[in-house]
Amino acid sequence: MDSRLALMTGAPIPIPECQITVHQPTIEEISYMGEDDFFIGVQTLTLHKSMFVKEGGKDVLDNISNFQIFMMVMSEKETVDKKVATIDLLSLLFPGYKPLLTPQSLIFNKGDQTVIIDENNFDNLQEVLRLVFCANQGAMDQQAFNPANEQAREIAEKLMRGRQRVAAQNGSSNASIFSQYLSTLSIGLQLDINVLKKVTMFQIYDLMERYVLHLNWDLDVRTRLAGGKPDSQPDNWMKNIH
């Protein structure tokens, strides 16, 4: 399914393989659960086994699935707070459904309707969530972890002990990247921050990248009109960025 326009408009995105539809939370809705917990939940839901490199080598885990690692993380007693954050995020993504975790599956109940996420369709869920949460760009860029040994459980624990990369772009682990983007775009685009808080994560990342492209293009034009000769030509600010 082509989800590009749905991502740009913030529309709900159906996942036919899971028989459920993902709600794209707004920045305001994300603020209800807190940015730190939000990113913890995102990291847990979008983890991929390629993130885990075996000690002393480049091989990835061949005999374990993303779903199995996810279930290990969710079942560890030492990571109860991560489980709570993930369940809270799932409630945000699927309003009206009650998420439940069993030893073999993730279940969503809504009245008489039951949706089961397991080994067979978890990757389909992840594929959509990575798009919604821009999981391969900016502060959500996922890098490999190096666990102490090759045991899958220890790898999962290592993931949960890993520090948050929420503010990797500005070098401060305590910064709020959404607050920074809202403040910057509000001044730069002369928009009420109460309007901007209604955008989704995908939209605010898109706006920020497009705004920077336009700033560079505008600065180049002003420099040339003033008689300057920039060393390089800026990218077309209207280029495709997705």
Secondary structure by P-SEA (a helix, b strand, c coil): ccaaaaaaaccccccccccbbbbbccaaaaaaacaaaaaaaaaaaacccccccccccccccccccaaaaaaaaaaccccaaaaaaaaaaaaaacccbbbbbcccbbbbbcccbbbbbccccaaaaaaaaaaaacccccccbbbbbbcccccaaaaaaaaaacccccccccccccccaaaaaaaaaaaaacccaaaaaaccaaaaaaaaaaaaaaaaaaaaaaaaaacccccccccccccccc
